[in-house]
Amino acid sequence: MKKKANKTIEQLRRFESRNVTFIEPDGSWPIVWERAKGMRVWDDDGREYLDFTAAFAVAAAGHANPRIVAAGRRQMAKLLHAMGDVHPHALKAELARELSRLTFERLAKRIGKTIFCNSGFEAVEAALKTAHLATGRTRVIAFEDAYHGLGYGALNATWRSDFRSPFRRQIGGFASFVPFPRVRADLAKLEQRLAAEFRKRNVGAILVEPIQGRGGTNIPPPGFLKLLHNVCNKHGALLICDEVYTGFGRTGRWFASEHFGVTPDILCLGKALTGGFPLSACVGRADVMDRAWPESTGEAIHTSTFLGHPVGCAMAMASLRELDSRNLPERSAEMGRLFLDELRRLAKRLGRGRCQPRGVGLMLALELFHDDGAPATDIAVGVTKRLLHDGFILLPEGDPANILSFTPPLTVGKSHITKLIRALGQALEEAYA
Ligand SMILES: Cc1ncc(COP(=O)(O)O)c(C=O)c1O
C-alpha cells in the first residue's frame, strides 16, 4: 500500500469509531476509493478495478452516470436543501408521482403514496410504523437470514444475531422469525408456521425480501409470495416487500416481487433509487397509507430534517429515466443469464460439491464449500482479497460469509464478465489445489 492510502487508513484508525471500517493489518483490505465511472473504480494510488458490487447495488446505471450527476449538479446550484415536511419543493411531488406510476399504478392500477426517508432501514421503519397504524397490531413476522438494516426498529426484523444480540436487552423484539423457504416442499411447513404465528400473536404485517440479498442471495420457490399474500389477506395483515436491494431492475424486472406475480401492500425502496445519494422511500397502496396516517394538523408524526432531499429527488428522477430509457431491467435479465451460464460452467469445472451458483438477473452468487461439505468461508474471503489484488471488487456474503456475491452495475458488459470469470477460475483453482 502506498503513502496516500496509508494516511487515510491511519486517520480512520485514529478518528473513526472502532468497528466501522475493517482494516486488515497486512494492508490487503481495504483500498481507498478515489473516483469511479461506469464499471470502473480507481483507488488513490491510481490502480483501476472492475466493480462487481455496484457499491452495495447502488450504482445500477453505472458509477457517476453523467446524466444523474448533471441532474444532481443542476439541483445543487439551484436549491441544496428545502424544508422536508414543511415547505416542499416541486421535485419531491414529481418523484412521489413517478414512484406511484412505477409501482402500484403499473402493477395494480391503484395509486401509491410515498414517505421519503434517507437510508434503506428508515424506509423499512416507515413501513413498520404504517403497518402498526393501519392494523393496530404490534407484531411482525420476518424471516431467518433476513437483512432489513440496523436502525433500532429495523434491527428487530434483521436475522443475524451478531447484529442483534449486543442490543437485545434494549430493543423491543416485536418480530417473530420463520424459515425462508428454498424449495417448493418448504411451503407447506411455512404455511403451518404462519398459521400458528397468527393464532398465537397479534400480527399486523409480514416483512420479506422477495429474494434475500445480504443473507446469501436466497431465491425462494415460485408460490412463496402468493402464499404470504394469501395469508395476509386472510388475517387482515399487510405484506411489506423490502426491495431496497432487489428494486429498480437488479433481478431483471423493475421489482423482484414481479417475478412472483404479487403486488405487496407496501414496498421499501432505496439503494439504486438515486444511483448514489442517500434517499429511500416507503411506497404503499394509497388506501393503506390513508388508513394508517391521519391528515397532518401541522406537525408530521414521522419525518426527518432531510426528508425528500431536493438533490436526491433530482438524481432519482434522472436515474429512473436512465434505467427506463436504456431498458436496464431487461438488460439485467439478459446479462444475468449469460453471467449465470458462465458461473455454472465454472462450477462444473471445479466440482458442484465445491461451488454452487445461483442468481436472478444481475443478483448472482457462488456458494463455496470444502470437500467435507463445510462452508468454505476461508476460501471465499481469500478469493475476494486475491481478486481485489487482481483488480476486481467483490464481496462475500451470507453467514458464515462463504458466498461470493455479484451485483455489478446493470450496464456491465460481456467482456467484463469474461475477465472476471477468468480471474475467478484461476483464483478458485489455486485455492482448492
Ligand atoms: C434488503 C435490505 N433492506 C434494507 C437495507 C438497509 O439499507 P441501508 O443500509 O441503506 O439502511 C439493506 C442494505 O443492504 C438491504 O439489503
Ligand as a Chemical Component Dictionary entry (heavy atoms), coordinates in Angstrom:
data_LIG
# 
_chem_comp.id                   LIG 
_chem_comp.type                 NON-POLYMER 
_chem_comp.pdbx_formal_charge   0 
_chem_comp.three_letter_code    LIG 
# 
loop_
_chem_comp_atom.comp_id 
_chem_comp_atom.atom_id 
_chem_comp_atom.alt_atom_id 
_chem_comp_atom.type_symbol 
_chem_comp_atom.charge 
_chem_comp_atom.model_Cartn_x 
_chem_comp_atom.model_Cartn_y 
_chem_comp_atom.model_Cartn_z 
_chem_comp_atom.pdbx_ordinal 
LIG C1 C1 C 0 -32.999 -5.715 1.752 1  
LIG C2 C2 C 0 -32.364 -4.590 2.511 2  
LIG N1 N1 N 0 -33.123 -3.815 3.295 3  
LIG C3 C3 C 0 -32.622 -2.784 3.985 4  
LIG C4 C4 C 0 -31.277 -2.495 3.920 5  
LIG C5 C5 C 0 -30.730 -1.357 4.716 6  
LIG O1 O1 O 0 -30.389 -0.299 3.901 7  
LIG P1 P1 P 0 -29.399 0.838  4.450 8  
LIG O2 O2 O 0 -28.089 0.184  4.665 9  
LIG O3 O3 O 0 -29.402 1.855  3.333 10 
LIG O4 O4 O 0 -30.009 1.352  5.717 11 
LIG C6 C6 C 0 -30.440 -3.251 3.094 12 
LIG C7 C7 C 0 -28.997 -2.979 2.996 13 
LIG O5 O5 O 0 -28.206 -3.735 2.499 14 
LIG C8 C8 C 0 -30.987 -4.338 2.374 15 
LIG O6 O6 O 0 -30.228 -5.127 1.603 16 
# 
loop_
_chem_comp_bond.comp_id 
_chem_comp_bond.atom_id_1 
_chem_comp_bond.atom_id_2 
_chem_comp_bond.value_order 
_chem_comp_bond.pdbx_ordinal 
LIG C1 C2 SING 1  
LIG C2 N1 SING 2  
LIG C2 C8 DOUB 3  
LIG N1 C3 DOUB 4  
LIG C3 C4 SING 5  
LIG C4 C5 SING 6  
LIG C4 C6 DOUB 7  
LIG C5 O1 SING 8  
LIG O1 P1 SING 9  
LIG P1 O2 DOUB 10 
LIG P1 O3 SING 11 
LIG P1 O4 SING 12 
LIG C6 C7 SING 13 
LIG C6 C8 SING 14 
LIG C7 O5 DOUB 15 
LIG C8 O6 SING 16 
# 
